[in-house]
Amino acid sequence: MPHSDVQQTLNRQKDCHQLFAELGRDILWGVELDRLMEKAVSAIASCLDADCSQILELLPEMRCLRPRAWYGKDAVEAPRLFHDGGSICFEEHVLMEGTHPVLIGDFENQTPIMAPAWFDSSPGVLSAAGIAIPGKASPHGVLAVYSRSKGHFDRDDLVFLQSLANLLAVAVAQRHADLEIQHLAYFDVLTGLPNRTLLADRIEQVISRARREQCEAGVMFLDLDRFKSVNDTLGHSCGDELLKVTARRLADSVRRSDTVARLGGDEFVVVLSDFDQEDGLAGVAHKILENLARPVMLGDHEITTTVSIGIAVFPGDGDTSQTLLRHADIAMYQAKERGKNTYQFFSHEMNARVQERLTLETSLRYALERDELFLLFQPQLDLVSGRLVGMEALLRWNHPGLGLLTPEKFIPVAEETGLILQIGEWVLDAACRQVNIWKDMGYSALRLAVNISGRQFNHPCFIDMVDHILESTGFDPAQLELELTESTIMENAEVTIMTLTDIKVRGLNLAIDDFGTGYSSLSYLKHFPFDRLKIAQSFVRDVTADPDNAAIVDAVIAVAHSLNIKVIAEGVETRQQLEFLRARHCDELQGYYFGRPLAPEKFQELLEAGFSLKDICPFDAQGQGAEPV
């Protein structure tokens, strides 16, 4: 052997020994597995003078090999699916050989063809060597190197790859063992749910987020009713099966972002965030009760079990995981005392609100039939001329037991139950008919603004409903303005744009209501065909005292005007707010400073006083210090 070849072999052996030493040390020190693999493929290519190398992970359930680490552009490839028949690729052949290394000196002359899966995209690769990375039940994957030269690899290289594959197998096995230990430390062995240790951490995370975002979080403590009798009569194996079924049904009852945990025995905990206050918690509790009440087959026995649920809410019922769990546990026992198969809130106030909500839901179903819903109209004025230019129709409910209710009290219930579709249609129809009455009496045509809820807007028959009302009432589309919230228009932007376009081609006006309280982004305005933007009352209220609110209002008006969108400020209550908005060239105003929401007969008195017919202004738009009439 020439001296140069001997020296080259010695250098290669030295590099290989050094690589083994480094990888062994990395495994001992617990270096992250992906970094270890990346280092290995790079060093392998260098030691063996290969053009590319890679490690592929075996995913038996998906029947494919997935690249985990690679060196050289030729090795980068999408997951490789196993063939069911016919020719196989090189990597599959390596798996089939198991612990035996595979050496291909010339892919072009190999019969049958066993080129790498990406051979067609890289025809320069002519030889390869590979070995399966051994595992207990099946190989962990494949370690392979490739060269553009024929016969580049020899038997000594295979010995090197075999040793390296064994070393990688140790690293993979250690990683799996670490994951198994971690799983045992944080998850329940029987159900696979988070255990008490992980639950405490999950609750603290939810509390931290709720505290940061100034919202609520809920903890539910659940206990199976009469579980002991199942263990006593059917045995512990049936009891264990019931617990596993319960775990699955609980997981199916909540969102993936929520946490379902088992504390031990027949006790479970559910942690929720981003819910609609007590309404959302009560809805989840109802769903859990329904799912767990379904019969379960335990061996030859069909049994029906129920659950008692206690609910505690952050921050009102506690600000730590221990406190919330304790209070939810107390509430659970109260649910047991109420007869089981129910839920109970720890907070008496919240529990009272839930009961009130149930009463509202029942009453709301008959509100239209009993003529309990009615409309008020609030003036909207032009800031330059001071003239009345429009009105907003506002819904109210004269509840027989609870008195006068504003929309925030009952609209969420209407949306959840689907009653909002019927109520929303009535509001739009009644408002159009009332304005037509005033128009027929000779009063000037004023713009009518009507709020549209998210569920109503996203209903597939929404446009048809608007068309029907415009046709049946003969209302002028140019007089009608539909108000939508930010969250509604951003829920499904592509579909929203199509619906808004359908509305605009009918000649209607569009407005964003309560701007700034939803996505609070000015950038999306250019994508939607809005005519008017309503600055939320929360910004207007402190606009003269809060520099941040003042800056926001300034920016909203400036950007809206640059997009040819008019701006109306709602909730104007003081002269100082008026002067601030006038100085910023706000277009229109609405609020108690000019007029409260009025019943139709009172609003008609406003019209009769010449508010719009005689150009009488509620304030002197040109002068300073004038007061409203």
C-alpha positions in Angstrom: 0.0 0.0 0.0 1.5 3.4 -0.9 2.6 5.5 1.9 0.0 8.2 1.1 -2.8 5.7 1.3 -1.5 4.3 4.7 -1.3 7.8 6.1 -4.8 8.6 4.8 -6.1 5.5 6.5 -4.4 6.3 9.8 -5.8 9.9 9.7 -9.3 8.5 9.0 -9.0 6.0 11.9 -7.8 8.9 14.2 -10.8 11.0 13.2 -13.2 8.1 13.8 -11.7 7.5 17.3 -12.0 11.2 18.1 -15.6 11.2 16.9 -16.5 8.2 19.1 -14.9 9.9 22.1 -16.8 13.2 21.5 -20.1 11.5 21.0 -19.7 9.3 24.0 -18.9 12.3 26.1 -22.0 14.2 24.7 -24.2 11.3 25.6 -22.8 11.1 29.1 -23.4 14.9 29.5 -26.9 14.7 28.3 -26.5 16.7 25.1 -29.9 17.2 23.3 -30.5 14.3 20.9 -31.0 16.5 17.8 -27.8 18.3 18.3 -26.0 15.0 18.8 -27.3 13.7 15.5 -26.4 16.8 13.6 -22.9 16.6 14.9 -22.7 12.9 14.0 -23.8 13.3 10.3 -21.4 16.1 9.8 -18.5 14.3 11.3 -19.3 11.0 9.4 -19.2 12.8 6.1 -15.9 14.3 7.0 -14.3 11.1 8.3 -15.4 9.0 5.3 -15.0 11.8 2.8 -18.6 11.3 1.7 -20.7 13.8 -0.2 -23.7 13.6 2.1 -24.9 11.7 5.1 -28.2 11.5 7.1 -30.1 9.9 10.0 -33.7 8.8 9.3 -36.2 8.1 12.0 -38.5 5.1 11.6 -42.2 5.8 12.1 -43.8 2.4 11.9 -47.3 3.7 12.5 -47.0 5.9 9.4 -45.0 3.4 7.4 -42.3 6.0 6.6 -38.8 7.2 7.3 -38.5 10.8 8.4 -35.1 12.7 8.1 -33.9 13.7 11.6 -30.4 15.0 10.7 -28.5 15.5 7.5 -25.3 16.8 5.9 -25.1 17.8 2.3 -27.9 19.1 0.1 -28.6 15.8 -1.5 -29.7 14.2 1.8 -32.5 16.7 2.5 -35.8 14.9 1.6 -39.4 14.7 2.6 -40.7 11.6 4.6 -40.2 8.4 2.5 -43.2 6.1 2.4 -42.6 2.3 2.3 -43.5 0.5 -0.9 -46.0 -2.3 -0.6 -44.4 -4.1 -3.6 -42.1 -3.9 -6.5 -38.7 -2.2 -6.3 -37.5 -0.8 -3.0 -35.2 2.1 -2.2 -31.8 1.8 -0.6 -33.0 3.0 2.8 -35.8 0.4 2.9 -33.3 -2.3 2.0 -31.1 -1.2 5.0 -34.1 -1.7 7.3 -34.8 -5.1 5.9 -31.3 -6.2 6.5 -31.7 -5.2 10.2 -28.4 -5.4 12.0 -26.4 -6.3 8.8 -24.7 -3.3 7.1 -25.5 -2.7 3.4 -22.8 -1.6 0.9 -23.7 -0.5 -2.6 -20.7 0.2 -4.9 -22.6 1.2 -8.1 -26.3 2.1 -8.1 -26.4 2.3 -11.9 -25.5 -1.4 -12.3 -27.3 -2.7 -9.2 -30.1 -5.2 -9.9 -32.8 -4.8 -8.9 -32.4 -1.0 -8.7 -32.2 0.1 -5.1 -31.2 3.8 -5.4 -31.9 6.2 -2.6 -35.5 7.6 -2.6 -34.2 10.9 -3.9 -31.9 9.3 -6.6 -33.9 10.8 -9.5 -33.3 14.3 -8.3 -29.6 13.7 -7.6 -28.3 11.3 -10.3 -24.7 12.0 -9.3 -24.9 9.7 -6.3 -23.4 6.3 -7.3 -22.5 4.5 -4.0 -23.7 4.3 -0.5 -23.3 2.5 2.8 -25.9 2.2 5.5 -26.8 0.5 8.8 -30.0 0.2 10.8 -29.9 1.9 14.2 -30.8 -0.9 16.5 -33.7 -0.8 19.0 -35.5 -3.1 21.4 -38.6 -4.1 19.3 -37.7 -2.6 16.0 -34.9 -0.4 14.5 -34.9 3.3 15.6 -34.0 4.3 12.0 -31.3 4.3 9.4 -27.8 5.8 9.3 -26.5 6.2 5.7 -23.7 7.9 3.8 -23.6 8.6 0.0 -20.9 9.4 -2.5 -20.8 10.5 -6.2 -17.9 8.1 -6.8 -18.3 4.4 -7.5 -17.0 1.9 -4.9 -16.2 4.8 -2.5 -16.9 2.8 0.7 -15.3 -0.4 1.9 -15.8 -3.0 4.7 -13.8 -1.0 7.2 -16.3 1.9 6.7 -19.1 -0.5 7.5 -17.5 -1.5 10.7 -17.2 2.2 11.6 -20.9 2.8 10.7 -21.9 -0.2 12.8 -20.1 1.1 15.8 -21.5 4.5 15.3 -25.1 3.2 14.9 -24.7 1.3 18.2 -23.6 4.5 19.9 -26.6 6.4 18.5 -28.9 3.6 19.6 -27.6 4.2 23.2 -28.4 7.9 22.9 -31.9 7.3 21.4 -32.7 4.7 24.1 -31.5 7.1 26.8 -33.8 9.8 25.4 -36.8 7.4 25.4 -36.0 6.4 28.9 -35.9 10.1 30.0 -39.2 10.7 28.3 -40.7 7.6 30.0 -39.4 8.8 33.4 -40.8 12.3 32.8 -44.1 10.8 31.8 -44.3 8.7 34.9 -43.5 11.8 37.0 -46.2 14.0 35.5 -48.9 11.7 34.1 -51.3 9.2 35.7 -50.4 5.7 34.8 -53.9 4.4 34.4 -55.6 7.1 32.4 -52.6 8.9 30.8 -53.9 12.3 32.1 -51.8 14.8 33.9 -51.3 14.0 37.6 -51.4 16.2 40.7 -47.9 17.5 40.2 -48.4 18.6 36.6 -51.9 19.9 37.4 -50.5 22.4 39.9 -48.2 23.7 37.3 -50.9 24.0 34.7 -53.2 25.9 37.1 -50.4 28.3 37.9 -49.8 28.9 34.2 -53.5 29.6 33.6 -53.6 31.9 36.6 -50.5 33.8 35.4 -52.1 34.3 32.0 -55.4 35.4 33.4 -53.7 37.8 35.7 -51.7 39.2 32.8 -54.7 39.6 30.5 -57.0 40.6 33.4 -59.6 37.9 32.7 -61.0 34.9 34.6 -60.0 31.2 34.8 -62.0 28.3 36.0 -61.2 25.1 38.0 -63.7 22.2 38.1 -63.4 19.5 40.7 -65.2 16.3 39.7 -66.0 13.2 41.7 -67.8 10.2 40.3 -71.1 9.4 42.1 -71.3 5.9 43.7 -68.0 4.8 42.2 -67.3 2.7 45.3 -70.2 0.4 44.5 -68.7 -0.3 41.1 -65.5 -1.5 42.7 -67.3 -3.5 45.4 -69.7 -5.3 43.1 -67.9 -5.6 39.8 -64.3 -5.6 40.9 -61.3 -3.2 40.6 -60.6 -4.1 37.0 -64.1 -2.9 36.0 -63.5 0.2 38.2 -60.3 0.9 36.4 -62.0 0.6 33.0 -64.7 3.0 34.1 -62.0 5.5 35.1 -60.4 5.2 31.7 -63.7 5.8 29.9 -64.4 8.8 32.2 -61.0 10.2 31.3 -61.6 9.9 27.6 -65.1 11.5 27.8 -63.8 14.4 29.9 -61.1 15.1 27.3 -63.8 15.0 24.6 -65.9 17.5 26.5 -63.4 20.3 26.6 -61.0 22.1 24.2 -57.5 20.8 23.5 -56.1 23.9 25.2 -57.8 23.0 28.4 -56.4 20.6 31.0 -58.1 17.4 32.3 -56.2 15.8 35.2 -56.7 12.9 37.6 -55.9 13.6 41.2 -56.4 9.9 42.3 -59.2 7.5 42.9 -62.3 8.8 41.2 -61.4 12.5 41.5 -60.7 14.6 38.3 -60.0 18.2 37.7 -60.6 20.4 34.6 -58.9 23.7 34.2 -60.3 26.2 31.7 -59.3 29.7 30.4 -60.7 32.1 27.8 -64.3 31.3 28.6 -67.4 33.6 28.6 -67.5 34.0 32.4 -70.1 31.9 34.2 -72.0 31.1 31.0 -69.0 29.3 29.5 -68.3 27.4 32.7 -71.9 26.3 33.0 -72.0 25.2 29.4 -68.9 23.0 29.9 -70.4 21.6 33.1 -73.6 20.7 31.2 -71.6 19.0 28.4 -69.6 17.0 30.9 -72.7 15.9 32.8 -74.3 14.7 29.5 -71.2 12.9 28.2 -70.6 11.0 31.5 -74.2 10.0 31.9 -74.1 7.8 28.8 -74.1 4.1 29.6 -70.8 2.2 29.8 -70.3 -1.5 29.1 -68.0 -3.1 31.8 -67.6 -6.7 30.8 -71.1 -8.1 30.5 -72.6 -5.3 32.6 -74.0 -2.0 31.4 -73.9 0.7 34.0 -74.7 4.3 34.1 -72.7 6.6 36.3 -73.0 10.3 37.1 -70.6 13.0 38.4 -70.8 15.9 40.8 -68.9 19.1 39.9 -67.6 21.9 42.0 -66.5 25.1 40.2 -64.1 27.8 41.5 -63.2 30.9 39.5 -60.0 33.0 39.5 -59.7 35.7 40.9 -62.9 35.9 42.9 -62.6 32.5 44.6 -58.8 32.4 45.0 -55.5 33.4 43.4 -53.4 30.2 43.9 -53.8 26.7 42.6 -54.2 25.3 46.2 -57.0 27.8 47.0 -58.9 27.2 43.8 -58.7 23.5 44.2 -59.8 23.6 47.8 -62.8 25.9 47.0 -63.8 23.8 44.0 -63.6 20.7 46.2 -66.0 22.5 48.7 -68.4 23.4 45.9 -68.3 19.7 44.7 -69.5 18.5 48.1 -72.3 21.1 47.9 -73.2 19.6 44.6 -73.3 16.1 46.2 -75.6 17.5 48.9 -77.9 18.8 46.3 -78.5 15.3 45.0 -75.5 14.5 42.9 -75.3 14.6 39.0 -75.1 18.4 39.1 -72.7 21.3 39.4 -72.2 24.0 42.0 -70.3 27.3 42.0 -68.2 28.1 45.1 -69.1 31.8 44.6 -72.7 32.4 45.8 -72.9 35.5 43.7 -71.8 33.7 40.5 -74.1 30.9 41.3 -77.0 33.4 41.6 -75.9 34.9 38.2 -76.0 31.4 36.6 -79.5 30.8 37.9 -80.5 34.3 36.6 -79.1 33.3 33.2 -81.2 30.2 33.1 -84.2 32.3 33.9 -83.3 34.7 31.2 -82.9 31.9 28.6 -86.4 30.6 29.5 -88.0 34.0 29.4 -86.3 35.1 26.3 -87.9 32.4 24.2 -91.3 34.1 24.8 -90.1 37.7 24.8 -91.1 38.4 21.2 -94.4 36.6 21.5 -95.3 38.6 24.6 -94.2 41.9 23.0 -91.6 42.6 25.7 -88.9 43.8 23.3 -88.8 47.4 22.1 -86.6 49.9 20.4 -85.1 53.2 21.5 -83.4 55.7 19.1 -80.3 57.8 19.9 -79.5 60.9 17.8 -76.3 61.1 15.8 -75.1 64.6 14.8 -72.7 66.1 12.3 -69.9 67.9 14.1 -69.4 70.6 11.5 -73.0 71.6 10.9 -74.5 70.5 14.1 -77.4 68.9 12.2 -79.1 65.6 13.1 -77.9 63.2 10.4 -78.8 59.8 11.8 -79.9 57.6 14.7 -79.0 54.3 16.2 -81.7 51.8 17.0 -81.1 50.3 20.4 -82.8 47.2 21.7 -84.3 46.9 25.2 -86.2 44.2 27.0 -89.0 44.9 29.5 -88.6 41.7 31.5 -91.8 40.9 33.6 -89.7 40.0 36.6 -86.3 41.7 36.3 -87.5 45.0 34.9 -85.7 46.9 32.1 -82.7 45.0 30.6 -80.1 46.4 28.3 -78.6 44.2 25.5 -75.4 43.2 27.4 -77.7 41.4 29.9 -79.4 39.1 27.3 -77.7 39.3 23.9 -75.0 36.7 24.9 -77.8 34.3 25.9 -79.6 35.0 22.6 -76.4 34.2 20.7 -75.7 31.0 22.5 -79.2 29.7 22.1 -79.6 30.8 18.5 -82.5 33.1 19.4 -80.4 36.1 18.1 -81.4 35.2 14.5 -85.1 35.7 15.2 -84.5 38.8 17.5 -82.1 40.4 15.1 -84.5 40.1 12.2 -87.3 41.6 14.3 -85.0 44.6 15.3 -84.0 45.3 11.7 -87.6 45.1 10.4 -89.1 47.1 13.3 -86.5 49.9 13.0 -87.0 50.2 9.2 -90.7 50.4 9.6 -90.5 53.1 12.3 -88.2 55.3 10.2 -90.5 54.9 7.2 -93.4 56.2 9.4 -91.4 59.3 10.1 -90.4 59.7 6.5 -94.1 59.4 5.4 -94.9 62.2 7.9 -92.6 64.5 6.0 -89.5 64.5 8.1 -86.1 64.5 6.4 -84.5 61.1 5.6 -82.1 60.2 8.3 -79.5 57.4 8.4 -80.6 54.4 10.5 -77.8 52.4 12.2 -78.6 48.9 13.4 -76.2 46.6 15.3 -75.7 43.1 13.8 -74.4 40.3 16.0 -71.6 38.0 15.0 -73.8 34.9 14.8 -76.4 36.8 12.8 -73.8 38.1 10.3 -72.2 34.7 9.8 -75.5 32.9 9.2 -75.7 31.7 5.6 -79.1 33.3 5.2 -78.1 36.8 6.5 -78.0 38.5 3.1 -81.4 36.9 2.1 -82.9 38.2 5.4 -81.7 41.8 4.7 -83.0 41.6 1.1 -86.4 40.4 2.4 -86.7 43.2 4.9 -85.7 45.9 2.4 -88.2 44.6 -0.1 -91.1 44.1 2.4 -90.6 47.5 4.1 -89.6 49.4 1.0 -86.8 50.9 3.0 -84.2 52.9 1.1 -80.9 50.9 1.3 -78.9 54.2 1.2 -80.5 55.1 4.6 -79.5 51.9 6.3 -76.2 51.4 8.1 -75.2 48.0 9.5 -72.8 48.1 12.5 -70.4 45.2 13.0 -67.8 44.6 15.8 -64.1 44.0 15.1 -64.2 40.5 16.3 -67.1 39.7 13.9 -65.3 40.9 10.8 -62.0 39.2 11.7 -63.4 35.8 12.6 -63.2 34.6 9.0 -61.7 37.5 7.0 -62.0 36.0 3.5 -65.7 35.1 3.9 -66.3 38.4 5.6 -65.0 40.4 2.7 -67.4 38.5 0.3 -70.4 39.2 2.6 -69.5 42.8 3.0 -69.1 43.2 -0.8 -72.6 41.7 -1.2 -73.9 44.3 1.2 -72.2 47.2 -0.5 -73.5 46.3 -4.0 -77.0 46.7 -2.5 -76.2 50.3 -1.6 -76.1 49.9 2.2 -73.7 51.6 4.5 -71.3 49.7 6.8 -69.8 50.7 10.1 -67.3 49.2 12.6 -68.8 49.4 16.1 -66.7 49.9 19.3 -63.5 50.3 17.3 -60.4 49.7 19.4 -61.9 47.1 21.8 -61.3 44.1 19.6 -58.2 43.6 17.4 -57.2 47.2 17.9 -55.5 47.3 14.6 -55.7 50.0 12.0 -53.9 48.1 9.3 -56.8 45.9 8.3 -59.2 48.8 7.6 -58.0 49.0 4.0 -59.2 45.5 3.3 -62.9 46.1 4.2 -65.4 48.4 2.5 -66.5 50.4 5.5 -68.1 53.8 5.4 -67.9 54.7 9.0 -65.8 53.9 12.1 -67.2 54.3 15.6 -64.6 55.0 18.3 -65.4 53.0 21.4 -66.9 54.9 24.3 -64.1 53.6 26.6 -61.6 55.7 24.7 -63.8 58.8 24.4 -64.7 58.8 28.2 -61.1 59.6 29.3 -59.9 61.3 26.1 -59.2 64.6 27.9 -57.5 63.1 30.9 -55.6 60.1 29.6 -52.7 60.9 27.1 -52.8 57.3 25.9 -56.5 57.5 25.0 -55.9 60.9 23.4 -53.1 59.5 21.2 -55.3 56.5 20.2 -58.2 58.7 19.2 -55.8 61.0 17.2 -54.4 58.0 15.3 -57.8 56.4 14.6 -59.2 59.7 13.2 -56.1 60.4 11.0 -55.9 56.9 9.6 -59.6 56.6 9.0 -59.7 59.9 7.1 -56.7 58.8 5.0 -58.8 55.9 3.9 -61.8 58.1 3.2 -63.7 56.5 6.2 -65.8 58.9 8.3 -65.4 58.7 12.1 -68.2 58.9 14.7 -67.4 59.1 18.4 -69.9 57.5 20.7 -70.4 58.1 24.4 -69.7 61.9 24.3 -70.9 63.3 27.6 -69.0 66.5 28.3 -68.2 69.8 26.6 -64.4 69.0 27.0 -64.8 65.8 25.0 -66.7 67.7 22.3 -64.0 70.3 21.9 -61.3 67.7 21.8 -63.0 65.8 19.0 -63.9 69.0 17.1 -60.2 70.0 17.2 -59.3 66.6 15.7 -61.9 66.9 12.9 -64.1 64.0 14.1 -67.0 63.8 11.7 -70.0 62.9 13.9 -70.9 62.5 17.5 -73.3 60.4 19.6 -73.8 60.5 23.3 -75.7 61.8 26.4 -74.3 65.3 25.8 -76.7 65.6 22.8 -79.4 63.1 23.7 -80.2 59.9 25.5 -81.8 56.9 23.7 -85.4 57.9 23.2 -88.7 56.0 22.7 -90.2 56.5 19.2 -92.8 59.1 20.4 -90.0 61.1 22.2 -87.8 61.0 19.2 -90.7 62.2 17.1 -91.0 65.2 19.3 -87.4 65.9 18.5 -88.2 65.8 14.8 -91.3 68.0 15.4 -89.2 70.6 17.1 -87.5 71.2 13.8 -84.3 69.4 14.7 -83.7 68.3 11.1 -86.4 70.2 9.2 -85.3 73.7 10.2 -81.6 73.1 10.5 -81.7 73.9 14.2 -78.4 72.8 15.7 -78.0 71.4 19.2 -74.8 73.4 19.6 -73.2 76.3 17.8 -70.6 74.5 15.6 -68.8 77.7 14.7 -68.8 79.5 18.1 -67.2 78.6 21.4 -68.9 77.7 24.6 -72.4 77.3 23.3 -74.5 74.7 25.1 -76.8 72.1 23.6 -80.6 72.8 23.4 
